[in-house]
Amino acid sequence: MIDLGYSLSTRFPDPPQTDYRSVGARALRHDLFCGDVHIQGEGRTDLSTAWGWVPVLDFAWALCDIVEEIDRDPTGGRGSALQSSELDFTESADLLRFSRRFNWVEIRADWVDGPPLTVRHPELRREARDFLQDLIADLCDLHEGLADNATVWEVQARFPRLP
């Protein structure tokens, strides 16, 4: 089981003059919507950040990309070859590391000592996409014009919710 969430920072607000309808992908991913991500598994496994500056939309988008990247073995969940990827944080040397073997994904965070968070790949895919879609819906409610942004439409279409 994995639980994904976020909180937006009050220390790093978005510029008030931002035109969310036309802002480009780079700004959407790296300059706006800073805060923290909450990543928790069963038991006491907690890989959450507490920095306040993580671009949460970029995190959700990158997480969806990584879930697809570690699913390139043609044998799918039967694949014994290790597939791995890393999510880096722009302002930090810390990494979130993903390793998939068979249908299980281990997630480790450089900033956390202890066991990895382990989750089944289909569950990670579903939760990552739900997280991205929920985040976009929340951000669109908070920021006028964001729902009309072509880049937002593209990422929503690329990573739709799964049944």
C-alpha positions in Angstrom: 0.0 0.0 0.0 1.2 3.5 -0.8 -0.4 6.9 0.2 0.6 10.0 -1.8 -0.2 13.5 -0.8 1.1 17.0 -0.8 1.1 20.4 0.9 1.8 23.7 -0.7 4.3 26.1 0.9 3.4 29.5 2.2 7.1 30.4 2.2 7.4 30.1 -1.6 4.1 31.5 -3.1 3.6 31.7 -6.8 4.1 35.1 -8.4 0.8 36.9 -8.3 1.1 38.2 -11.9 1.3 34.6 -13.3 -0.9 34.0 -16.3 -1.7 30.3 -15.7 -3.4 29.9 -19.1 -0.2 30.5 -21.0 2.6 29.5 -18.6 4.9 27.0 -20.2 5.8 23.4 -19.2 9.2 24.5 -17.7 7.5 27.0 -15.3 4.7 24.6 -14.5 7.2 21.9 -13.6 10.0 23.8 -11.9 8.9 27.3 -10.8 5.4 27.0 -9.5 3.4 25.1 -6.9 6.2 24.5 -4.3 5.7 22.6 -1.2 6.2 19.1 0.1 5.2 15.6 -1.0 3.9 13.0 1.4 4.8 9.4 0.6 3.8 6.8 3.1 3.6 3.0 3.1 2.3 0.4 5.4 3.7 0.4 8.9 6.1 3.2 9.6 7.6 3.7 6.2 7.6 7.4 5.5 9.5 8.9 2.6 7.9 12.4 2.8 9.9 15.6 2.2 10.0 18.4 4.7 11.8 21.1 2.7 8.9 23.3 1.6 10.4 23.9 -1.9 9.6 20.7 -3.8 7.7 21.6 -7.1 4.7 19.3 -6.4 3.3 19.2 -10.0 6.8 18.2 -11.3 7.0 15.5 -8.7 3.6 14.0 -9.6 4.4 14.3 -13.3 7.9 12.7 -12.9 6.5 9.9 -10.7 4.1 9.0 -13.5 6.9 9.0 -16.0 9.0 6.8 -13.8 6.3 4.3 -13.2 6.0 3.8 -17.0 9.8 3.7 -17.4 10.2 0.8 -15.0 7.5 -1.1 -16.9 9.5 -1.6 -20.2 10.3 -5.3 -19.7 8.2 -7.1 -22.3 7.5 -9.9 -19.8 5.8 -7.4 -17.5 5.2 -8.6 -13.9 6.9 -11.9 -14.7 10.2 -10.1 -15.6 13.0 -10.9 -13.2 15.4 -8.3 -14.7 15.9 -5.4 -12.3 14.5 -2.2 -13.7 15.4 1.0 -11.9 15.0 4.8 -12.1 15.7 7.8 -10.0 13.8 11.0 -9.3 16.1 13.9 -8.5 15.2 17.1 -6.7 16.6 20.1 -8.5 17.7 22.0 -5.5 19.2 19.0 -3.7 21.5 16.1 -4.2 18.9 13.8 -2.7 17.3 11.1 -4.9 14.2 9.0 -4.7 15.2 5.6 -6.1 12.9 3.1 -7.7 13.8 -0.6 -8.3 11.3 -3.1 -9.9 11.7 -6.8 -10.0 8.8 -9.0 -11.0 5.7 -7.0 -10.0 7.2 -5.3 -6.9 8.7 -1.9 -6.7 11.0 -0.8 -3.9 11.3 2.9 -3.2 14.2 4.4 -1.3 14.8 8.0 -0.3 18.3 9.3 0.3 17.1 11.4 3.2 15.5 8.5 5.1 17.3 5.7 6.9 15.5 2.4 7.1 13.8 -0.1 5.0 12.4 0.8 1.5 8.7 1.3 0.8 7.5 -1.7 -1.2 4.5 -1.6 -3.4 3.0 -3.7 -6.2 3.6 -2.0 -9.6 0.0 -1.8 -10.7 -0.9 -0.2 -7.4 1.9 2.4 -7.8 0.7 3.2 -11.3 -2.9 3.7 -10.2 -1.9 5.8 -7.1 0.6 7.9 -9.1 -2.0 8.8 -11.7 -4.7 9.4 -9.1 -2.3 11.7 -7.3 -1.5 13.6 -10.5 -5.1 14.0 -11.5 -6.2 15.1 -8.0 -3.3 17.5 -7.7 -4.2 19.1 -11.1 -7.8 19.4 -10.1 -6.8 21.1 -6.8 -4.4 23.5 -8.5 -7.0 24.4 -11.1 -9.5 25.2 -8.3 -6.8 27.5 -6.8 -5.5 29.2 -9.9 -7.7 30.9 -12.4 -6.9 29.9 -16.0 -4.8 26.8 -15.2 -7.6 24.5 -16.4 -7.3 26.2 -19.8 -3.5 25.6 -20.1 -2.6 23.3 -23.1 0.3 21.7 -21.2 -2.1 20.7 -18.4 -4.4 19.2 -20.9 -1.6 17.2 -22.4 -0.3 15.7 -19.1 -3.9 14.9 -18.0 -4.5 13.0 -21.3 -1.1 11.3 -21.1 -1.7 9.9 -17.6 -5.5 9.3 -17.2 -7.0 7.7 -14.2 -7.1 3.9 -14.2 -10.1 1.7 -13.3 
